[in-house]
């Protein structure tokens, strides 16, 4: 099952799963047009193995019905709202989809005995400064807490479900990605707009990111408790200056930057960072012997703390109190943590980005 399967990463996950011989793939998405586009993207010979359901991932009744009916072996949870400035204004929708949507899908997975739940995460979850980053951070914390929950809790030792998150940066060609925006601006004759000439981002193709997500899930499935990881991180190489991306794309179109196509700097937007990072200071990268994939050994918020925070968060959202909601999320990030076992083979934090 792929939630958000009509999105850019979701579509590629669906297509790749079918290519790898999945008996069937179910897409759960709330975009009717996106699902229509997906049907055009998937090879006709694979249509009989593709099932679609229009659902809201935060609707427990809908998700329970879908999972009970389909009985998936694995859930790739790619459904998310992800536009940084837009979510600063629509913070309640971000909380509902990115946090409670993750909670609902994860708890239903555990209740229905799904073998594996894989959250598609983001580098914006590291030291978050935006609503998007804080909601993706909370989603990671939900998955990490369920991964290490005690017996009797969803995802605990009594559960059949293995929970992991896979974290990576920007992907070329995804909906709303900077490359897609630049391409449209270049085709329109410019100007190409950049918020700040100093800004950098990590980039990877959608196809490579999806293959590495699937490889991470395969690795996690083979591990036993005590030698496993709640969060995986993809090595994105070195960060790339956004200005360099714009100039290169203009040249590739046969035009000259600044001469044929203007570049305009608009100023950094609410919630944005100049530079993203792929892991925090409290996270140790662990080599797994798999190219471009690392495990993260880190402190994990207790599931009981997560539950308390989510109850308070739900009330803040109901009251339309943004400040209170963000304070709850910040408090969860600072919550007293139980140090997980430190795995052998930890390497310096910069090694995953050295190439």
N, C-alpha and C positions, 0 to 999 in steps of 0.2 A: 504494500500500500504506500502511495506517495501522496502526502498532503501537500497542497500547493503545487500539484503536478502540472498545472497549466502555466506556471511561471517558467522563467528561463532555465534555472537550475533544475526545477522539477521536470520539465519537458525532457531535458537531456538524461536525467535519472530514469525516467520512464523508458525512453528509447534504448538506453544502454542495458537496462534490465531485460528488455525483450530480446535484444541482440545476444545477451548472455544465456538465454534459454529459459527465462522464468515461465512457469506454467501459465501464469496470468498476472497482470498488473492492474491494480485498482487505483484510479486517480480520484482524490477527494479535493475539490476546489470550489470556491464560491463564484468564480468567473465563468459565466455561460460562454462569452466570446472566447475566453482563453481556452476552454475545453474544445470549442469548435476549431480553433487554430491548431490545437494539439492533434486533432484527428487528421488535419492536413499534413502535419509534420511526420506522423508515424507511417511507416511503410504499410501499404494496403494489406500485404500478406500477414501482418501482425495484428490487424484490427480485431480478429476473433479472440485474441488473448487480452485485449484492452477493455477494461470496464471503467465507467465513469459515474460519479455521483456528485451532484451539486450540494455542498454542505457548508456549514459554518463550523470551523474547527473548535470553536468555543462552546458549541451546543452539545452538551453531553449526551442527550437523547439521540441526536443524529449520528454522532460518532460511534456510540455504542451499537446502534442498529447496523451501521456499515461494517464495523469490525466483527460483530457477531455473525453477520451474513457471509462475509468474505473469508474470515478466518486466515488472515495473512500470517506468513512466517516472520516477516520483518516490516516495520513501519519506518520509512524515511520521512521525517517531519520537516518539510521545506517551507510550509506555509508561514508567511510573516509579512508584516508591513515593514518597509525598509528605507523610506525616503526621509533623510535626516531633518531638513528644515520643515517639511510638511508635518512630521510627527511632533515637532515642538508645539504646534498649535493643536493637533489632534492627539494629544497625549493619552486620552481615555481610550481611544480606539487602539492605540499601540499597546496599552496594558491589556485590553481585552483579548486581542489577537495574539500578541507575542508572548504574553505571560500565561493568561488563563487558557488560551488555546493550546499551549504546550502542556499545561497541567492536565487538562481534560484528556488530551490524546495519550499522554503518558500513563495516567491512572487507568484509562480504559484498556490500554495495552496490557498492563499488569493484571487487571481483573479478568481479561479474556485469555490470558496465557500466551500472548504473542512472544515469540522467542527473543526478538531483539527490537529495540527502539533507538533510532539514530536521529539526533537533533542536528540540523544544519545550522551552525553558529557563525559568528562573524568576529573579525578583529575589533569591531567597535565595542565588543563586550569587555575589552581590556581597559582598565582604568577609565570607565565611561564618563563622558561629559555631556552626552545628549540623551534625550528620551529614548531614542532607538537603542543606544548603547546600554542604557540602564535596563531596558526591557529584555535585551538579548542576554545581558549578564544574569538577570534573574532567571531566564529560561535555562541557562547553563547550570545555575545553582539548583534548580528543581531537578534536573536530570542527574547532576552529581550527587545530590542528597538521596535520590531514589536508588542510584547505583550502589550507595553504601549504607542504605537504610537497614536497621535491625530486623530480625525475624518478626513477622506479624504486620509489617508495614508494606505498602505497595513497593515492589522492586526489591524487597528485602530478601533474606536468605530463604524464605518460604515461597518466593515468587520465581516463576520460570523465566521472567523477562530480564534480559541484559540491557542496561541503559548506557548509552554513550553520547557525547557531543563531538562534532568535528568542526574545528574552527579554522577559518581561512579569510583572506582579504577579498578585494574586488575581483570580479571576473569580467573579462572582455566579452562584450556582446550581450550581457544580461539586460533585461528591461530597466531603463533608467540609468544604465551605467554611463560613465563619463565618455567612453569611446562612442557609444550610440548617440549621445547628445552632440558630441563634436561632429560626427559624420553628418547629422541632419543640418547643423549650422554651416558646415562647409558646403553642402549641396545647395543651401539657400544663398550662398555668396557671402556669408559672414554677417556680423563678426562672430568669432569664436570667443566665448566668455569663460574666464577662469577667475575663481574667487581671489587667489593670492599666488603670486609668482613663486613663492617658496614652498608651496604645498606639494607633498609627495604621497603616493599610495602604493600598496602592494597589488600586483596584478598576476592573473593566471587565466588561461582559457577555460571556458565552461567545461569542455570535454575532459581536460586534464583534471580539473577540480572534482568532477563527478567520478572519474576512474579512481582517484585517490580516496574519495569518500567510501566507495565500495570496498576498496582494499582495506581501509581502516575498520569497516564493519566486519570484514572477513577475519582480520587479526583479532578483533575483540571477541568474536564468537569462539575462537580457539583457545582463549585464555581462561584460567581458573581464578577463583577468588584469592586475593593476596598477591597475584601477579598480573593484575589487570588495571586498566586506566579508565576513568570516567570521561576524560577529555583528551581528544587527539588534536594535534596541530599540524597543518600542512606547511611545508617549507615553501615559501613564495619567492625565494631569492632576495634580491635587494630591492628596496623601495625605489619607485620611478618618479621623477619630477613630473607633475601634471603638465607643466609648460612644455616639457620635452615631448610628451604624448601628443599634444596639440600641434606642435611644429612638425613633427614627423607625419602625422595624418594629413596635414595640409600639403606637405611635399609629395606624399604618396598619391594625392589627388591631382598632381600636375601643376599645383599652384605654389606661389611663394608666400611664406608667412610675412605678415606686416605689409607686404606690397600688394599682393592680390587678395589676400584674406586678412582682415584686421583681427588682432587679438586684444580683447578688452578685459581689464581686471576690475572686478565688481565688488571686492571686499568679502571677507569671510562671513559665512551665514551662521545663524543661531545653531548651536549644537555641534558645529564642525570643528575638527582639529586640523592643525597644519600637518601633523605627522601621526600616523597610526602605528601601533605596535602589535605584535602577534602573541605576546605572552607577558605576564606581569612579573614584578620583582619577586613575588612569593611563589612563582611557578618554576619548577625544575624540568628542563627538557630531558627526555630519556630516549636514547637511541633504541630502535626496535629492529634494526637490520632490514628495514624496508625503505627504499629510496623515497625521500621527500615526505616521510610521515614520522612524527614523533609522538610519544606519550607525554602527558603532563602530570607530574607528581606535585600535588598541592594540597593545601588545607581544604576541607569540605565542610560547608555549613550543615549543622545537624538538621535532620528532617523536621524535628519538632519546632526549631526556629523558623524554618521555611513556612510551616503551617500557620504559625502565629503571625508572621509577616503578611502572608497572603490574605488572612482574615482582615487585618487592618487595612491592607491595600484595597480590598473589595469595598470596604466601608468608605474609604477616601474617594474612590472612583464614583461610588453611588452619590456622595455628597458633592461631586464635581469640584473637589479640593485638590488642585494640582500640587500645591506646595506640600500638603500632607502626604500625598501619594509618593512624591519624589523623596520625601524624608524617610518614608518607610523603606523604599528601595535602597537608599543610602545606608540606612541602619542595618538592613540585611547584609549589605556588603561588608559592614564593619562588625557583624555579629561574631560572638565568641565561636571560634572554630575548633573542631577536633582534628588534630594533625593526623593525616593518613599516613600509612607506612611509606617510608622513603624507599623507592625501588633502587636496586643496584644499577650502575651504569649511567648515573646522571652526568650530564656534560654541561659545560658553561652555557649560560643563557643565550649568548650570541651565536652559538654554533649553528643553530637552525637557519640563520639568516646570512651565513658567511659566504655562501656561493654566489 
